[in-house]
Amino acid sequence: MKFDIITVFPEILNSYFNESILKRAQKKKLIKIKTHNLRDFTKDKHKKVDDKSYGGGVGMVLMAEPIIKAVLKVKAKKEKTKIILFSPVGKQFDNKIAFNFAKKYNHLIFICGHYEGFDARVEKALQDFGFKVQRISIGPYVLTGGELAAAVVIDSISRQIPGVLGKNESLEEKRFGIGVPVYTRPETFFCKKKKYAAPKVLISGNHKKIDEWRRSKIDKIRK
């Protein structure tokens, strides 16, 4: 899977992508993540990528032309590509979307909005070029930019790709579901003279009982 991120702040994400599981996945060539500076796709010497909004209003808007040029530059030939526009009004991202993206596409291009967002004509123009475009939001709140959203989405999609987590069973959703309580050593510890112990059933070695316990926790979560 190839991820291309178009942003005004390309360095902001490098530290996250170059650590832990995502770093190993890139070394194994299971995924490829690349950031692109939107300012490299401008005409003027000042590398201007934003301007005032028509009709007035506070804040600046990312211009359409640099974004479209950037997409056309990074698009991959003969690959199933989708463009993601991060927007507070987009479809809310979830695990189902992550799974579908990992299954259906091998190239995702992320456009990170900033300031007051991007020119509304971007989406229509990219569709006219034949791209599949979707607006995505990672939650019912507004961020100052799309970079954090890009990190969240890439992380979530990457773990759906075989080999990234090492074992397919590592996916919580492939086991007993997200949110089931987990425990590790020591079996018992004390805090402010209070005893905290792991459930006995998990230490019993009785896998049937352990499965039943975990399923009971799933039922409580779903309620």
Secondary structure as UniProt FT lines:
FT   STRAND          2..7
FT   HELIX           10..13
FT   HELIX           14..17
FT   HELIX           20..27
FT   TURN            28..29
FT   STRAND          32..37
FT   HELIX           38..41
FT   TURN            45..46
FT   STRAND          50..52
FT   TURN            54..55
FT   STRAND          60..62
FT   HELIX           64..74
FT   TURN            77..78
FT   STRAND          81..92
FT   HELIX           95..104
FT   STRAND          107..111
FT   TURN            115..116
FT   HELIX           121..128
FT   TURN            129..130
FT   STRAND          132..137
FT   HELIX           147..158
FT   TURN            159..160
FT   TURN            162..163
FT   HELIX           168..170
FT   HELIX           172..174
FT   TURN            175..176
FT   TURN            178..179
FT   STRAND          188..191
FT   TURN            192..193
FT   STRAND          194..197
FT   HELIX           200..203
FT   HELIX           207..222
//
